[in-house]
Amino acid sequence: MGIHYESLDRAVRSCMIQELDLDLSAGRLYLSLRLNDAGKQEWPETLRKAFLEYDDLWLANALRSMNLLNPSVPRHNHDGSISMTRMPDNAADTLAEGEFNRFYARGLCAQVLSSGGTEVEVYRGKVVQNPRPQSQVMIGKHFQVKRLLEDLRQSIGVEPAMGLPAGPNSGLTVRRLPGT
């Protein structure tokens, strides 16, 4: 089950595409180590298609059906060495949800900012079995869209400093404030 994006509409989708184009033009689009060579080639246009018409579930299914993931990934061992381990079964879901949610948050912030708004609200868009305490305390918090957008733009491939999105499988995302 993917995230329910409460504020996902044509205006936000358009801003998601603008954010994607911004990353592409700057040469900083995140290319996960989970993507194989074909995946790295197809990723930008697959994201674009998901942003225009679909959601994170469609994106995860596209990763699987197009065979865009590596069969294994590098793992850092306690002794500092690196070994290869089997790709997790939920790798497509985790990558698709994380990146769609990140661009959705960026697109929403850009759209709210352009319409004169200043804040978005954190909510749980997906039911999770064991919610992390640090995720629970974020629900209902308001974030300044300008600061959050800057953080998300600078935090490519790493967890954002402001902690949103709140890591893999947290189910947290943002929405417009009620009445805006």
ABEGO torsion letter per residue (X at the ends): XBBBBAABBAAAAAAAAAAAAAAAAAGABBBBAABBAAAAAAAAAAAAAAAAABBAAAAAAAAAAAGABBABBBBBBAAGBBBBBBBBAAAAAAAAAAAAAAAAAAAAAAAAAAAGBABBBBBBABBBABBBAAAAAABGBBBBAAAAAAAAAABBGBBBAAGOBAEBGAGBBBBBBBGX
